[in-house]
Amino acid sequence: MDTWLAILLIIVALVAGVALGFYLARQSMMKYLKENPPINEQMIRVMMAQMGRKPSEKQVRQMMAQLNKIQDKQK
């Protein structure tokens, strides 16, 4: 009977570890995204305006395409 108890405890500990790991990873990712939001078109417009440029819609879309291309390569 002790062997079954040991196997059961190992399985319970494994399931609890997976659940806890998932929860902590999710919390960590949510915190990261809150502190470092992904770049969107509005952010690009603001950055270009701060540099003294008034971007056209075409330029904004080109920048977004370039950023998406870079992000796809990193995956």
Secondary structure, 3 states (H helix, E strand, C coil): CHHHHHHHHHHHHHHHHHHHHHHHHHHHHHHHHHHCCCCCHHHHHHHHHHCCCCCCHHHHHHHHHHHHHHHHHHC
